[in-house]
């Protein structure tokens, strides 16, 4: 059954002047982990072709998977990572200290997940409301005392929230605006819901970091957009909004934090926007040939890592992996890291333990198995958390084990 459609136009500017700049190996859905009783069921592979808009410079996927398939039983949660808990604590402090939302103002989080960010706003005295289509995660968020609407954010829902709760001082959307096909509709909802002096704050994986650090494994079907400031600035203008800050942050290997107000709002545009526009021009993010060179570099890393792992296997070494983020699927498929190379995958999330990886069906187990099964090498698939993982499991290294970091360059620790 085909659960995706191919769109013909750029998602940000609706231009038909788009061209394919590279392709990655087709994969199952990145978070489609399965239980043992479903191992015999073949999982559909979806194309992973990357397209460039020759008019506005936006990079994107044009094959769009049905959101109901992707998100209604979503398994990723923020709160299992101490790194992300601290990140969201600092994030809330940044918004409060710099944009001064009303002490009892409404904070709405689009894609609220397990409520980690909203908890910090609630602790500051703000009223909070989550919006998220993931049923199971939202139920757990509600159990923690945070109100959640289980739905997709759109103009109609925005009007309903404003009628029931008032205008929002802050609307947040973190690691979510790259997931939305009708982004224009969502921004119309943001414009309707924001208070006149309110701000829309978002974080999203930054295209500049993807290219700089070869973060190709962040390209998967949930992420249909690879955002940069140049096309986003023009997009917001068309939506009656205004980008006033654009800051690089470290999360997910390199992200963009943007702050947006209603067009003509009370705040002046910060220097950060101009700085990012100048960087993108110098880095060639607005030129299609940049992405052909990017694809060639990815293929070089594939040859290096796969060659290393095949050699270790030929020597009788046991190899495991650490971390089962969504990007695991792209990396394993494009690099050919199949079950004959990787014996098992360790992950700290109880939602993934006892499951099997998408398509390749490699078992996901708790961290204790690192010491029970004693592999010789561990490939850190959650490479953006390599440092805390290595520090936490220093006993594995002391016993002779080795970690392999696959990106942004292949390293053995």
ZASETI-987717 format. One line per 4 residues: number of its first residue (from 1); their letters; for each residue x, y, z of C-alpha. Coordinates in Angstrom, 2 decimals. Layout:
NUM	A	X/Y/Z ~ ...
This chain:
1	XXXX	0.00/0.00/0.00 ~ 1.46/3.38/-1.03 ~ 1.39/5.74/1.96 ~ 3.10/8.73/0.35
5	XXXX	2.55/11.33/-2.36 ~ 5.01/13.18/-4.57 ~ 4.51/16.92/-4.66 ~ 5.59/18.97/-7.67
9	XXXX	6.34/22.34/-6.08 ~ 8.66/23.89/-3.51 ~ 7.08/23.79/-0.08 ~ 8.13/27.34/0.82
13	XXXX	7.58/29.36/-2.36 ~ 5.37/27.00/-4.48 ~ 7.79/27.22/-7.44 ~ 7.91/24.30/-9.87
17	XXXX	11.55/25.09/-10.66 ~ 12.96/22.27/-8.52 ~ 15.71/19.78/-9.32 ~ 16.93/16.57/-7.69
21	XXXX	20.46/17.11/-6.30 ~ 21.15/13.67/-4.75 ~ 19.53/10.46/-3.52 ~ 20.08/8.31/-0.44
25	XXXX	19.17/4.64/-0.16 ~ 15.41/4.04/0.18 ~ 14.49/3.14/3.75 ~ 11.55/2.20/5.95
29	XXXX	10.19/4.99/8.12 ~ 12.92/6.05/10.50 ~ 10.96/5.39/13.71 ~ 9.17/2.25/12.49
33	XXXX	10.63/-0.04/15.16 ~ 8.78/-3.35/15.42 ~ 8.02/-5.92/18.07 ~ 8.95/-9.59/17.79
37	XXXX	5.48/-10.64/16.65 ~ 5.77/-8.41/13.56 ~ 9.21/-9.48/12.34 ~ 7.75/-11.54/9.49
41	XXXX	5.89/-8.54/8.09 ~ 7.82/-6.78/5.32 ~ 8.24/-3.06/5.89 ~ 7.73/-0.71/2.97
45	XXXX	10.75/1.21/1.66 ~ 10.26/4.85/0.72 ~ 12.38/6.92/-1.69 ~ 14.82/9.36/-0.11
49	XXXX	15.51/11.85/-2.91 ~ 16.60/15.38/-2.08 ~ 15.42/18.34/-4.17 ~ 16.62/21.94/-4.48
53	XXXX	14.41/24.93/-5.34 ~ 16.20/26.96/-7.96 ~ 14.07/30.01/-7.15 ~ 14.23/30.37/-3.34
57	XXXX	17.13/28.02/-2.49 ~ 15.18/25.66/-0.22 ~ 16.32/22.02/0.17 ~ 13.58/19.44/0.70
61	XXXX	12.02/16.03/0.15 ~ 9.10/16.03/-2.25 ~ 7.92/12.50/-1.39 ~ 5.63/13.09/1.59
65	XXXX	4.54/10.20/3.81 ~ 1.05/10.29/5.33 ~ 1.41/12.04/8.73 ~ -0.99/9.55/10.33
69	XXXX	1.48/6.76/9.53 ~ 4.39/8.77/10.96 ~ 3.12/10.36/14.13 ~ 0.04/8.83/15.73
73	XXXX	2.13/6.19/17.51 ~ 5.39/8.13/17.75 ~ 8.06/6.72/20.07 ~ 10.72/9.45/20.39
77	XXXX	10.67/11.34/23.69 ~ 12.91/14.20/24.86 ~ 12.91/13.47/28.57 ~ 15.04/10.31/28.40
81	XXXX	18.12/12.43/27.56 ~ 19.66/14.53/30.36 ~ 21.35/16.59/27.64 ~ 17.99/17.57/26.15
85	XXXX	16.38/18.20/29.52 ~ 19.09/20.77/30.27 ~ 18.79/22.16/26.74 ~ 15.09/22.82/27.18
89	XXXX	15.63/24.33/30.63 ~ 18.10/26.80/29.11 ~ 15.77/27.32/26.14 ~ 12.88/28.38/28.39
93	XXXX	15.21/30.73/30.29 ~ 16.37/32.27/26.98 ~ 12.78/33.04/25.93 ~ 11.79/34.44/29.33
97	XXXX	14.93/36.56/29.78 ~ 14.97/37.99/26.25 ~ 11.32/38.34/25.26 ~ 9.60/38.74/28.63
101	XXXX	6.32/36.90/28.11 ~ 3.58/37.98/30.52 ~ 3.99/36.35/33.97 ~ 0.75/34.42/33.51
105	XXXX	0.94/34.38/29.72 ~ 0.01/31.40/27.58 ~ 2.79/29.22/26.14 ~ 1.75/26.81/23.38
109	XXXX	4.15/24.11/22.21 ~ 3.46/22.67/18.75 ~ 4.76/19.10/18.83 ~ 4.92/19.13/22.62
113	XXXX	6.13/15.52/22.88 ~ 6.53/14.53/26.54 ~ 6.16/18.10/27.83 ~ 9.81/18.60/28.80
117	XXXX	9.95/22.20/27.54 ~ 6.48/23.14/28.78 ~ 7.35/21.92/32.27 ~ 9.98/24.64/32.60
121	XXXX	7.56/27.34/31.43 ~ 4.95/26.00/33.86 ~ 7.50/26.13/36.68 ~ 7.97/29.85/35.87
125	XXXX	4.27/30.51/36.42 ~ 3.13/30.60/32.80 ~ 0.04/28.82/31.55 ~ 0.98/26.02/29.18
129	XXXX	-0.71/23.97/26.49 ~ 0.72/21.25/24.27 ~ -0.41/20.24/20.79 ~ 0.74/16.85/19.54
133	XXXX	-0.83/14.09/17.40 ~ 1.04/11.27/19.18 ~ -1.56/9.55/21.33 ~ 0.49/7.47/23.78
137	XXXX	3.07/10.17/24.50 ~ 0.37/12.81/24.97 ~ -1.42/10.63/27.52 ~ 1.78/10.44/29.57
141	XXXX	2.23/14.21/29.26 ~ -1.27/14.78/30.58 ~ -0.52/12.47/33.49 ~ 2.31/14.85/34.46
145	XXXX	-0.19/17.71/34.78 ~ 0.29/19.39/31.38 ~ -2.76/19.92/29.16 ~ -2.37/18.54/25.64
149	XXXX	-4.59/18.68/22.58 ~ -4.06/15.50/20.55 ~ -4.27/16.92/17.05 ~ -2.33/18.59/14.25
153	XXXX	-1.87/22.34/14.59 ~ -3.70/24.35/11.92 ~ -5.62/27.67/11.60 ~ -8.90/26.16/12.82
157	XXXX	-7.27/24.73/15.94 ~ -5.44/28.03/16.49 ~ -8.76/29.88/16.50 ~ -10.18/27.38/18.98
161	XXXX	-7.22/27.72/21.32 ~ -7.45/31.52/21.21 ~ -11.17/31.40/21.97 ~ -10.67/29.01/24.89
165	XXXX	-7.38/30.25/26.36 ~ -6.63/33.69/24.90 ~ -3.78/34.83/22.67 ~ -0.37/33.20/23.15
169	XXXX	2.62/35.09/24.52 ~ 4.88/32.34/23.21 ~ 4.37/29.67/20.60 ~ 7.19/27.12/20.40
173	XXXX	7.90/24.48/17.78 ~ 11.05/22.46/18.30 ~ 12.29/19.88/15.83 ~ 8.88/20.02/14.18
177	XXXX	8.73/22.63/11.37 ~ 10.89/20.38/9.21 ~ 8.14/17.74/9.49 ~ 5.18/19.68/8.10
181	XXXX	4.04/19.61/4.48 ~ 1.52/22.46/4.79 ~ 3.91/24.79/6.58 ~ 2.07/27.83/5.23
185	XXXX	-1.11/26.66/6.93 ~ 0.70/26.20/10.23 ~ 2.19/29.70/10.00 ~ -1.29/31.10/9.36
189	XXXX	-2.34/29.43/12.60 ~ 0.68/30.90/14.40 ~ -0.19/34.39/13.12 ~ -3.80/34.05/14.33
193	XXXX	-2.87/32.72/17.77 ~ 0.02/35.05/18.66 ~ -0.58/38.06/20.86 ~ 0.47/41.36/19.19
197	XXXX	3.68/41.36/21.25 ~ 4.08/37.57/21.25 ~ 6.88/35.53/19.71 ~ 7.02/32.29/17.79
201	XXXX	10.25/30.49/18.69 ~ 11.44/27.42/16.82 ~ 14.44/25.15/16.63 ~ 15.17/23.02/13.64
205	XXXX	18.16/21.14/12.27 ~ 20.22/23.70/10.36 ~ 21.16/23.02/6.76 ~ 24.50/24.77/7.22
209	XXXX	25.45/22.29/9.95 ~ 24.22/19.35/7.87 ~ 26.60/20.34/5.07 ~ 29.53/21.39/7.29
213	XXXX	29.46/18.23/9.42 ~ 28.13/15.70/6.90 ~ 25.03/15.05/8.97 ~ 23.33/13.20/6.16
217	XXXX	21.66/10.76/8.56 ~ 19.34/13.54/9.70 ~ 17.75/13.21/6.26 ~ 14.75/10.90/6.64
221	XXXX	11.05/10.89/5.88 ~ 9.91/12.79/8.97 ~ 12.27/15.59/7.96 ~ 10.83/16.81/4.68
225	XXXX	12.62/20.20/4.91 ~ 16.28/21.14/5.47 ~ 16.00/24.71/6.58 ~ 18.26/27.70/6.11
229	XXXX	17.66/31.37/6.87 ~ 17.61/32.75/3.32 ~ 14.46/30.97/2.09 ~ 12.86/31.04/5.55
233	XXXX	13.10/34.82/5.83 ~ 11.21/35.30/2.56 ~ 8.71/32.60/3.54 ~ 7.84/34.27/6.84
237	XXXX	7.37/37.60/5.08 ~ 4.83/36.00/2.75 ~ 3.01/34.63/5.81 ~ 2.65/38.05/7.46
241	XXXX	5.42/37.30/9.93 ~ 8.94/38.59/10.50 ~ 12.13/36.73/11.44 ~ 13.87/38.84/14.09
245	XXXX	16.57/36.47/15.39 ~ 18.44/33.55/13.82 ~ 20.96/31.84/16.09 ~ 22.97/28.66/15.74
249	XXXX	22.72/26.20/18.66 ~ 24.47/22.89/19.28 ~ 21.54/20.47/19.58 ~ 21.20/17.60/17.09
253	XXXX	24.68/18.26/15.75 ~ 23.82/21.84/14.80 ~ 20.44/23.57/14.82 ~ 18.89/26.92/14.00
257	XXXX	16.91/28.78/16.65 ~ 14.63/31.35/15.06 ~ 12.45/33.97/16.70 ~ 9.50/35.37/14.76
261	XXXX	6.95/38.10/15.46 ~ 3.89/39.33/13.62 ~ 5.03/41.58/10.77 ~ 5.41/45.12/12.06
265	XXXX	5.64/43.90/15.66 ~ 7.32/45.79/18.51 ~ 10.82/44.34/18.24 ~ 13.63/45.32/15.88
269	XXXX	15.32/42.70/13.73 ~ 18.54/41.55/15.39 ~ 21.95/41.51/13.73 ~ 21.93/37.71/13.89
273	XXXX	19.67/37.50/10.82 ~ 22.08/39.45/8.60 ~ 25.00/37.43/9.93 ~ 23.32/34.18/8.93
277	XXXX	22.32/35.45/5.48 ~ 25.94/36.44/4.77 ~ 27.23/33.07/6.00 ~ 24.83/31.13/3.77
281	XXXX	25.89/33.07/0.70 ~ 29.59/32.43/1.40 ~ 28.96/28.73/2.19 ~ 27.13/28.15/-1.08
285	XXXX	23.92/26.95/0.56 ~ 21.96/28.74/-2.15 ~ 23.70/26.88/-5.00 ~ 22.73/23.38/-6.20
289	XXXX	26.30/22.27/-6.95 ~ 27.05/22.38/-3.21 ~ 24.89/19.31/-2.74 ~ 26.53/17.24/-5.46
293	XXXX	29.84/17.66/-3.62 ~ 28.06/16.81/-0.36 ~ 26.81/13.52/-1.81 ~ 30.31/12.60/-3.00
297	XXXX	31.68/13.14/0.50 ~ 28.97/10.93/2.01 ~ 29.93/8.11/-0.34 ~ 33.57/8.42/0.77
301	XXXX	32.57/8.01/4.43 ~ 30.42/5.00/3.53 ~ 33.40/3.28/1.91 ~ 35.60/4.02/4.94
305	XXXX	33.21/2.89/7.69 ~ 31.80/-0.17/5.92 ~ 35.31/-1.28/5.00 ~ 36.45/-0.95/8.62
309	XXXX	33.50/-2.94/10.00 ~ 33.79/-5.73/7.43 ~ 37.49/-6.03/8.27 ~ 36.73/-6.25/12.01
313	XXXX	34.10/-8.92/11.38 ~ 36.53/-10.92/9.28 ~ 38.86/-10.88/12.31 ~ 36.10/-12.36/14.48
317	XXXX	35.26/-9.16/16.34 ~ 31.80/-8.62/17.82 ~ 30.21/-5.28/16.93 ~ 27.22/-3.59/18.56
321	XXXX	25.73/-0.12/18.17 ~ 24.70/2.50/20.73 ~ 21.65/4.69/20.33 ~ 18.49/4.11/18.34
325	XXXX	17.55/7.62/17.18 ~ 15.53/8.05/14.02 ~ 18.69/8.86/12.07 ~ 19.88/5.30/12.71
329	XXXX	17.72/4.15/9.80 ~ 19.22/6.42/7.15 ~ 22.78/5.73/8.29 ~ 22.39/1.97/8.47
333	XXXX	20.69/1.67/5.10 ~ 22.91/4.05/3.16 ~ 26.09/2.67/4.71 ~ 24.93/-0.95/4.51
337	XXXX	25.23/-1.62/8.26 ~ 23.11/-4.76/8.26 ~ 22.51/-7.55/10.78 ~ 25.57/-9.44/9.58
341	XXXX	27.69/-6.52/10.89 ~ 25.75/-5.20/13.92 ~ 24.72/-7.77/16.54 ~ 22.45/-5.55/18.65
345	XXXX	21.64/-1.90/19.36 ~ 21.67/-0.35/22.86 ~ 19.22/2.40/23.75 ~ 18.18/3.99/27.04
349	XXXX	14.54/4.53/26.05 ~ 12.16/1.89/27.45 ~ 9.88/2.66/24.48 ~ 12.46/1.17/22.12
353	XXXX	13.93/-1.62/24.25 ~ 12.56/-5.00/23.26 ~ 11.88/-3.76/19.74 ~ 13.78/-4.31/16.49
357	XXXX	15.22/-1.68/14.16 ~ 13.22/-0.62/11.08 ~ 13.63/-3.00/8.16 ~ 16.88/-4.67/9.25
361	XXXX	15.29/-5.96/12.49 ~ 18.33/-5.75/14.74 ~ 17.30/-6.10/18.43 ~ 17.28/-3.01/20.67
365	XXXX	18.38/-3.75/24.24 ~ 19.12/-1.87/27.51 ~ 22.60/-0.55/28.30 ~ 23.31/-3.40/30.72
369	XXXX	23.69/-5.68/27.69 ~ 26.89/-3.81/26.84 ~ 28.42/-5.55/29.88 ~ 26.49/-8.82/29.63
373	XXXX	27.32/-9.50/25.96 ~ 30.71/-7.70/25.91 ~ 31.12/-6.69/22.24 ~ 34.58/-5.65/21.08
377	XXXX	33.42/-2.50/19.28 ~ 30.39/-0.24/19.58 ~ 29.34/2.10/16.78 ~ 27.74/5.20/18.33
381	XXXX	24.76/5.87/16.09 ~ 23.60/8.66/18.42 ~ 26.85/10.42/17.50 ~ 25.65/13.82/18.79
385	XXXX	25.72/12.30/22.29 ~ 29.05/10.52/21.80 ~ 30.87/12.37/24.59 ~ 28.36/11.65/27.40
389	XXXX	27.89/8.06/26.19 ~ 31.64/7.41/26.26 ~ 32.01/9.08/29.67 ~ 29.08/7.16/31.15
393	XXXX	30.44/3.84/29.90 ~ 34.11/4.31/30.71 ~ 34.06/0.81/32.27 ~ 33.50/-0.64/28.80
397	XXXX	36.66/1.05/27.52 ~ 38.62/0.09/30.61 ~ 37.70/-3.55/29.92 ~ 39.18/-3.26/26.42
401	XXXX	36.13/-2.21/24.41 ~ 36.32/0.44/21.70 ~ 33.82/3.02/20.47 ~ 33.49/3.99/16.81
405	XXXX	32.05/7.41/15.98 ~ 30.75/7.38/12.37 ~ 30.09/11.10/11.81 ~ 31.07/13.78/11.01
409	XXXX	34.23/11.75/10.48 ~ 35.06/8.14/11.29 ~ 36.93/7.87/14.60 ~ 37.88/4.96/16.88
413	X	37.94/5.83/20.62
